[in-house]
Amino acid sequence: GKNEKVIIIKNLFDPLEFSVDPAKILDYSARIRTQCSKFGTITKLTLFDKHEEGICQIHFKEATEADLAIEMLNGRLFGKRIMTVCQWDGRTKYKKDAEESHEEEAERLSAWEKY
């Protein structure tokens, strides 16, 4: 299944930090990307910066890479927070209805152009 390649990291950040300093979003994205790149090729990384559980969703190229990332990162510290890392269930949507990442917006626009 496709979701075997996708991991969910919880408790990566506190969304309040981002409302105070939005620049931190890029900082966190870059840091977790660097961390996860050790385990394999990342095809997509989404930081749900408004999510109160501090969610980041990462897509790897291979399921084995995702497994390794879960194994190595679950229960580990990121900054001062302990991450919970698991495989995505393929169903849960972490995005709030009102927000749409730029990335998805771009995907949607390019999907329109195909018609």
N, C-alpha and C positions, 0 to 999 in steps of 0.2 A: 504493500500500500504506500501511497505517497506520503502519508503522515509519519511513516517510520523515519523519514529523513528530517523531520521537523521537531525541534525542541522548544519547550516553554521554560523561561526562567522567571521565577516569581521572586519578589522582594529585592529586586535589583536596585530600586530607587524609591524615593518618596516624591510623588508628583508635586508636592508643595515646593520642593527645592527648585523645580523647573519654573513654577509661576513666579518665583522670586528672581531666578536667573535662567532665562530660556537658553542661553548659550551652553548650559550644562548638558542639554539634550545631546548635542553633537559630541561633547566630551565623553559622555557615557557610551554613546553608540560606538565611537572609535575605540574606547577601551575594551568594551565587551567583544567587539569584532576582533581586535588583536588577540585577546584571550582565546576566543573560539577558533581562530584561524590555525592554532596549534594542532587542532584535532582533524582538520580537513578543509575542504573548499566550501565557503559560504556562498550560497546562491542568492539569498535574500535575508535581510535583517530588518525587523520592524520593532521599534521601541514605542510602546503604547504610553506616551508621556503623560496622559491624563488619567491613567488607570491607577486606582488607589492601591492595588496590590503590587504595583511596580513591575509590570509584565513586559518581557521582551520575547519576541518569537524569532527563531533562527532556523532557516532552511539550509541543510547541507546537501552536497551533491550525492553522498552515499549514506545509506542507513547505518553502516558500521561507524562512520564518522560521528553521526548523531549519538549513537550508543556510547562511544568513547567520551564525548563531551558531557553526557549525562553522568557517566561514571566518575569523571574527573572533577566536575564542577558542583554536583549536588552536595549541599551542606558546607560548601566552602565560603570563605569571606570574599566579598567584593566591597572594597572600601570598609565601612564599619558594619555592613549588613550581611546576614547569612542567606545565601541563595538557596532556593528550592528549585531543582531542575528535573523536568520529566518530559516524556514524549508527549507531543500534542495528540489529543484524542481524535483530531480530524473534524470535530464538530464545534467546539467552543469558539465563539467569536469574542474577541477581547476589545474590539473597537466600540466606542460609544457611537450610537447612531448619528449623532450630530457631527462627528468629526470624520474626516477622510484624509488619509495621508496623501502627500503630493504624489507619491509613487503610484498609489492606486488610481488617483485622478488621471495621471498620465497614461496608465494602462487602459483605463476606461475610454479615454479620448482616442487612443490608437486603435482600440477595438471598434470604435465607431467608424473610423476611417476605412476599415476593411470592407464595410458594406457597400 
